[in-house]
Amino acid sequence: MTPEPDTAAMLAERAHRARRLVVDMAASPRGCHLGGSLSVLDILIAALDRANRDEGTRVVLSKGHAAAGLYAALHVSGIIAENPAPAYGLRGSPYTGHPGPKVPGVTFPTGSLGHGVPYAAGWAMARKLSGHTGSGIAIAGDGELQEGLVWETAQVAAARKLGNFILVVDRNGGQNDGPVADISPLPDLARRFAAFGFDVSEVDGHDLDGLAELFDAKCDGAERPLAVIATTVKGKGVPAVQGSPGSHYVSIDRNRAEQWKRSMR
């Protein structure tokens, strides 16, 4: 089912506002992981919209270093009432460089790569064993797939027939030390997940309509978990850094932040 036009416009407006907030967080005293926060934002917006309409579903950002993107998405989705940008990275603030459960909408702390994937799978298994509806949605990075725990979880999820588990890969092609293709390539990724017993969808990770449709189509009655390989662009939405490896971690001043926000469409 294709999302209604008003829903599609709402999600697009949320994503635009969230990107502006992430730029504001890059202008905080410590800066933020800008590139990955911007690449994952559309995935977060669509996943949180699904979770907002299903109290049994939880979204886990396994690539926790993109916390700025998560806080922005939670705010524009109505889960965090206050604007997190002014307090980001400040002493005593819950809006730290990696998300923790003091933040509304964050069920599990993440940051050590690979750990959020089993958290979401465990949530899905608990819902299934208890006879309740609801899904576990894990959002991981492509560099994160170098963690063995991701694949151990994939094996368990398929064996337990967790049809209510969705693993989304934010495939922006970069990680801290350089291009993923130069460090640990991921050829035939869709076939890898299929070999583990997953259904697989390959999508444009910035197509909000397509993402929303995909999340809504996934039903609790399925027996196979779903892997979504979402191709994204690091730094998406900010022309000055879009597609640049240098956008991985950025610290800018307030004047630069305002310039970047004026350039966003």
C-alpha positions as CSV (number, residue, x, y, z in Angstrom):
1,M,0.0,0.0,0.0
2,T,1.4,3.4,-1.0
3,P,1.3,6.0,1.7
4,E,-1.4,8.7,1.4
5,P,-0.1,12.0,-0.1
6,D,-0.6,13.9,3.2
7,T,1.4,11.2,5.1
8,A,4.2,11.3,2.5
9,A,4.3,15.1,2.8
10,M,4.3,14.9,6.6
11,L,7.3,12.5,6.6
12,A,9.2,14.6,4.2
13,E,8.6,17.7,6.3
14,R,9.8,15.9,9.4
15,A,13.0,14.7,7.6
16,H,13.8,18.3,6.5
17,R,13.4,19.7,10.0
18,A,15.4,16.8,11.5
19,R,18.3,17.5,9.1
20,R,18.4,21.2,10.2
21,L,18.6,20.0,13.9
22,V,21.5,17.7,13.1
23,V,23.4,20.6,11.6
24,D,22.7,22.6,14.8
25,M,24.2,19.7,16.8
26,A,27.3,19.7,14.6
27,A,27.7,23.3,15.8
28,S,27.7,22.2,19.5
29,P,30.9,22.5,21.5
30,R,31.9,18.9,20.6
31,G,30.4,18.5,17.1
32,C,28.7,15.3,16.1
33,H,28.8,12.3,13.6
34,L,27.2,14.4,10.9
35,G,27.5,12.2,7.8
36,G,26.0,9.0,9.2
37,S,23.3,10.9,11.1
38,L,22.1,12.5,7.8
39,S,22.4,9.3,5.9
40,V,20.2,7.4,8.3
41,L,17.6,10.1,9.0
42,D,15.0,9.0,6.4
43,I,15.1,5.4,7.6
44,L,14.6,6.6,11.2
45,I,11.7,8.9,10.3
46,A,9.9,6.1,8.5
47,A,10.6,3.5,11.2
48,L,9.5,5.7,14.0
49,D,6.3,6.5,12.2
50,R,5.6,2.8,12.1
51,A,6.4,2.4,15.8
52,N,4.3,5.4,16.7
53,R,1.3,3.6,15.2
54,D,2.1,0.3,16.9
55,E,2.9,0.4,20.6
56,G,4.4,-3.1,20.5
57,T,7.2,-2.1,18.0
58,R,10.6,-0.7,19.0
59,V,13.2,0.9,16.9
60,V,16.8,0.4,17.9
61,L,19.6,2.5,16.3
62,S,22.4,0.0,16.4
63,K,24.8,2.5,14.8
64,G,24.6,4.5,18.0
65,H,27.2,7.0,17.0
66,A,24.5,8.6,14.8
67,A,22.8,9.7,18.0
68,A,22.3,13.2,16.7
69,G,20.1,11.9,13.9
70,L,18.1,9.8,16.3
71,Y,17.5,12.7,18.7
72,A,16.4,14.9,15.8
73,A,14.1,12.2,14.5
74,L,12.6,11.5,17.9
75,H,11.9,15.2,18.3
76,V,10.2,15.8,15.0
77,S,8.2,12.6,15.4
78,G,6.7,14.0,18.7
79,I,8.5,11.5,21.0
80,I,10.9,14.1,22.5
81,A,9.0,17.3,23.4
82,E,12.0,19.6,23.8
83,N,14.4,20.5,21.1
84,P,17.5,18.4,21.8
85,A,20.0,20.5,19.8
86,P,20.7,23.2,22.4
87,A,21.6,20.6,25.1
88,Y,23.4,18.1,22.8
89,G,26.8,17.1,24.3
90,L,26.5,19.3,27.4
91,R,27.5,18.0,30.8
92,G,24.4,16.5,32.6
93,S,22.4,16.3,29.4
94,P,20.8,13.0,28.3
95,Y,21.6,13.9,24.7
96,T,25.1,12.3,24.7
97,G,27.2,11.1,21.8
98,H,25.6,7.6,22.0
99,P,21.9,7.2,23.0
100,G,20.8,5.8,26.3
101,P,17.4,5.0,27.9
102,K,17.2,8.4,29.7
103,V,16.0,9.7,26.4
104,P,12.3,9.1,25.6
105,G,12.0,6.6,22.8
106,V,15.3,4.9,23.5
107,T,14.7,1.4,24.9
108,F,18.3,0.1,24.8
109,P,21.6,2.0,25.0
110,T,23.8,1.5,21.9
111,G,27.2,2.6,20.8
112,S,29.3,-0.5,20.8
113,L,28.7,-1.6,17.2
114,G,26.7,-4.8,16.7
115,H,24.9,-4.8,20.0
116,G,21.7,-3.1,18.9
117,V,20.9,-5.8,16.4
118,P,20.4,-8.6,19.0
119,Y,18.6,-6.1,21.3
120,A,16.0,-5.6,18.5
121,A,15.9,-9.3,17.7
122,G,15.4,-10.1,21.4
123,W,12.5,-7.6,21.6
124,A,10.9,-9.3,18.6
125,M,11.4,-12.8,20.1
126,A,9.9,-11.6,23.4
127,R,6.8,-10.2,21.6
128,K,6.4,-13.5,19.7
129,L,6.9,-15.8,22.8
130,S,4.4,-13.7,24.8
131,G,1.8,-13.9,22.1
132,H,1.8,-10.1,21.6
133,T,2.0,-8.2,18.3
134,G,4.8,-5.8,17.5
135,S,8.2,-5.9,15.8
136,G,11.8,-5.2,16.6
137,I,13.5,-2.9,14.0
138,A,17.3,-2.7,14.1
139,I,19.1,0.0,12.1
140,A,22.7,-0.8,11.5
141,G,25.5,0.6,9.4
142,D,27.2,-1.2,6.6
143,G,30.6,-1.0,8.4
144,E,28.9,-2.5,11.4
145,L,28.3,-5.7,9.5
146,Q,32.0,-6.4,10.2
147,E,30.9,-7.4,13.7
148,G,30.3,-11.1,14.1
149,L,27.5,-10.5,16.5
150,V,25.3,-9.2,13.7
151,W,25.6,-12.6,11.8
152,E,25.2,-14.7,15.0
153,T,21.9,-12.8,15.5
154,A,20.9,-13.3,11.9
155,Q,21.3,-17.0,12.4
156,V,19.2,-17.1,15.5
157,A,16.5,-14.8,14.1
158,A,16.1,-17.1,11.1
159,A,16.1,-20.3,13.2
160,R,13.5,-18.9,15.6
161,K,11.4,-17.7,12.6
162,L,11.2,-14.1,13.8
163,G,9.0,-12.7,11.1
164,N,8.6,-9.7,13.3
165,F,12.3,-8.8,13.1
166,I,13.5,-6.2,10.6
167,L,17.2,-5.4,10.1
168,V,17.8,-2.3,8.1
169,V,21.3,-1.6,6.8
170,D,22.2,2.0,6.2
171,R,24.5,1.4,3.3
172,N,26.3,4.8,2.9
173,G,29.6,3.1,1.9
174,G,31.7,4.8,4.6
175,Q,33.0,4.1,8.1
176,N,35.4,5.8,10.5
177,D,38.6,4.6,8.7
178,G,37.5,5.0,5.1
179,P,35.3,3.4,2.5
180,V,33.8,0.1,3.5
181,A,34.8,-1.3,0.1
182,D,38.5,-0.7,0.9
183,I,38.3,-2.1,4.5
184,S,35.9,-5.1,4.3
185,P,33.9,-5.3,1.1
186,L,30.3,-6.5,1.1
187,P,29.8,-8.2,-2.3
188,D,26.5,-10.1,-2.8
189,L,25.1,-8.7,0.4
190,A,21.5,-9.5,-0.5
191,R,22.4,-13.1,-1.2
192,R,24.3,-13.3,2.1
193,F,21.1,-12.4,4.0
194,A,19.0,-14.7,1.9
195,A,21.4,-17.6,2.7
196,F,20.8,-16.9,6.4
197,G,17.1,-17.4,5.8
198,F,16.0,-13.7,5.5
199,D,13.6,-12.1,3.1
200,V,15.5,-9.3,1.5
201,S,14.5,-5.9,0.0
202,E,17.0,-3.5,-1.6
203,V,15.7,0.1,-1.5
204,D,16.7,3.7,-1.9
205,G,17.3,4.7,1.8
206,H,16.1,8.2,1.1
207,D,12.8,7.2,-0.5
208,L,10.4,7.9,2.4
209,D,7.4,6.6,0.5
210,G,9.1,3.3,-0.3
211,L,10.4,2.9,3.3
212,A,7.0,3.6,4.8
213,E,5.4,1.2,2.5
214,L,8.0,-1.5,3.3
215,F,7.6,-1.1,7.1
216,D,3.8,-1.2,6.8
217,A,3.8,-4.2,4.6
218,K,5.8,-6.3,7.1
219,C,3.2,-8.3,9.1
220,D,3.7,-10.2,12.4
221,G,2.4,-13.4,10.9
222,A,5.4,-13.9,8.6
223,E,8.0,-16.6,9.5
224,R,11.1,-15.1,7.9
225,P,12.9,-12.0,9.2
226,L,13.4,-9.2,6.8
227,A,16.7,-7.6,5.8
228,V,16.4,-4.2,4.2
229,I,19.5,-3.0,2.3
230,A,19.0,0.8,2.1
231,T,21.4,2.6,-0.2
232,T,22.1,6.0,1.2
233,V,24.4,9.0,0.8
234,K,26.7,10.2,3.6
235,G,25.8,13.8,4.6
236,K,22.5,13.7,2.6
237,G,20.8,17.0,2.4
238,V,23.7,19.4,3.1
239,P,25.3,20.3,-0.3
240,A,28.6,21.3,1.3
241,V,29.3,17.8,2.7
242,Q,27.0,15.5,0.8
243,G,28.8,12.4,-0.4
244,S,32.1,13.5,1.3
245,P,34.0,11.0,3.5
246,G,35.0,14.1,5.5
247,S,31.5,14.4,6.8
248,H,31.9,11.4,9.2
249,Y,32.5,13.7,12.2
250,V,32.1,17.4,11.9
251,S,32.4,20.4,14.3
252,I,31.4,23.8,12.9
253,D,30.7,27.2,14.2
254,R,27.3,28.8,14.4
255,N,27.8,31.0,11.3
256,R,28.7,27.9,9.2
257,A,25.6,26.0,10.5
258,E,23.4,28.9,9.4
259,Q,25.0,28.9,6.0
260,W,24.4,25.2,5.6
261,K,20.8,25.4,6.7
262,R,20.1,28.1,4.1
263,S,21.5,25.9,1.4
264,M,19.2,22.9,2.3
265,R,16.1,22.3,0.1
